[in-house]
């Protein structure tokens, strides 16, 4: 099967939805994985107490970890789908940079992380950059 030289690009709303699917699923996966690791505690201490098998067992018995892996896999397949329909020069920078913004927001809200003014300023600059990239 050959790919036609000229392909019709999806509309703005379709492209936005594809990038949003990548960003939201990636953020959910990263937040859930971080929450899982924080709930487990120090893996070095677990390894010292129970060995490598104990540390692996601790990770593999954590439901938050598998939820995080599920959403990260979903983000990967959403990225593949978007790359099939949109230009790499839009998808890669937009999804990567917007994920940085949503991770800062989610880290502050869900993980109670300290996000200082520099990170918020960087997130605002990223938003401006994505806007300029898209237009």
RAFEN-V757816 format. One line per field, one symbol per residue. psi: psi as a letter, one per 20 degrees, with the letter a starting at -180 (. if undefined). A space follows every 50 residues. Layout:
psi: ???
//
This chain:
psi: pqpqgoqpqrrghggggghhgggghgggghghgghghhhhaohhggghgj rhhhgggggijohhghgghghhgggghhgggghhirphiggghggghhhg ghhgghggghikqoorhghhgghghgggghghhh.
//
